[in-house]
Amino acid sequence: MKYLPVGILLCWLLAVLIGRGLGLTPNQIDLNALLQLPTTSHWLGTDELGRDLLSRVLHGVELSFGVALVVTVITLTIGVAIGLLAGFYGGQLDFILMQMTSVFMAFPGLLLAIAFAAVLGAGLNNLLLALCLTGWVSYARLTRAQALSLRHRPHVLAAIALGASPYRVMVKHFLPMLLSVLVVEATYSMASVMIAEASLSFLGLGIQAPQASWGAMLRDGARFMLVAPHYVLVVGACMMSLMLAVNLGGDVLRDALDVRRENTE
């Protein structure tokens, strides 16, 4: 079971690499092949403009995973930095940072992302900015809670007594203990970011045509459910497989990086 997510991700990676090697053309229009069912020439069928669904799905997974990776790295960095500062120093700084975090938590993350995207305008860059502005909150609160429980540990107190700087204490003594928790949170966050990107693109606030976004493809395919159900089913199945792989991968990494579990075993 633990090899299932790795296998799915490797299959996606292999498919993307093969697609790039074959020089697939996701934006090529063929008006003679509108909404075709899967055939030998179009393995997953075509869309309403006769574009090859396989090419567009492979292009869409590159965009979706790329957006998720960039947003996760940025929000993880910001959230962990804020959480470590709040948990280590406490006091007034902790109060201010957590009040700021509470303001962002007062609104549902996706709704706030939609509001930012609507204000900033559609497009890939604005999509990344909107998701980054709303995605750091969970990391900040998680890191702060863990830091509060770690700052009175004997090894941390010993490091401070020996003259270690706050930066060294946070990086050398806090982060290693937080690694497994943050990895699991990051993987779940990547899946959430992919869903958020697809949702914004579905609403027309994300990645714009002619780029292939899974959310936009679902929106377009929903209009042809009765005449071409393969359109939505193909894109939906691809999204499900990738989300499943990312979430299961987080569980596998959690078990592999959990130091306390290794010690008990």
C-alpha positions, 0 to 999 in steps of 0.5 A: 500500500505504501508504494501506491502513491509513489507508483501513481506519481511516477506514472504521471511523471513518466506520462508528462515526460513521454508527452514532452518527448512526443511534442504533444500540441494541447492547443491545436484545434481540429474542427473535424473532431469535435467531442470525439470519444476515445479512439486510436488517434485520440486516446482520451477523446477530444474537447469542444474544439477538437483538441486532444484531451490527453495532451491537455490533461498532461499539460494541465497536470504540469500547471496544477502541480507546478502551482501547488509546489510553488504555493506550498514552498512559499506559504510553508516558509512564511508560515513556519517563520511566523510560527517559530517567532511567535512560539519562541519569543511569546509575549507581545510578539506572539499576541500580535502575530496570532491576532493577525493570523486570526484575522485571516482565519475568520474567513474560509480560505477558498472564499478569501482566495476567490476575493483576492483573485477577483480584486487582483484579476485573472491570470497565473501570477495573480492566482499564485499571489492570491493562494500565497496570501491565504495559505500560510495561516495553517502552517503558522498556527501549527508551528507556533503550537509545536514551538510552545511545547518544545521551548521548555524541553531540556535540550532547548534550555541547555542550548540557550544556557550555552549561549546559542542564538535564537536563530540556531535554537529555532533551526537546529532544535525546533525544525528537526522535531517539526519536520514530520508534522510539517511534511504531512501538512505540506502534502495535504496543503498541496492537494488543497492548493490543487483543488483551490487552483481548479476551483478558481479556474472553474470560476474563470478567476485562475489560469486563462485560455488557451492554457489547459487548466483542469478546473477550466476543462471541468467547467467546459466539459460540464456543458456537454455531459449528455453528449460527451460524458468522457470529457468530464469523467477523464478530467475528474478521474485524473484529478482524483488519482493525483489528489489520492497519490499526494495525500497517501504520499503524505501518510507514507512520509509521516511514518518514515520521518516520525522519530518518536515512532522509530524510537518506540519500535 
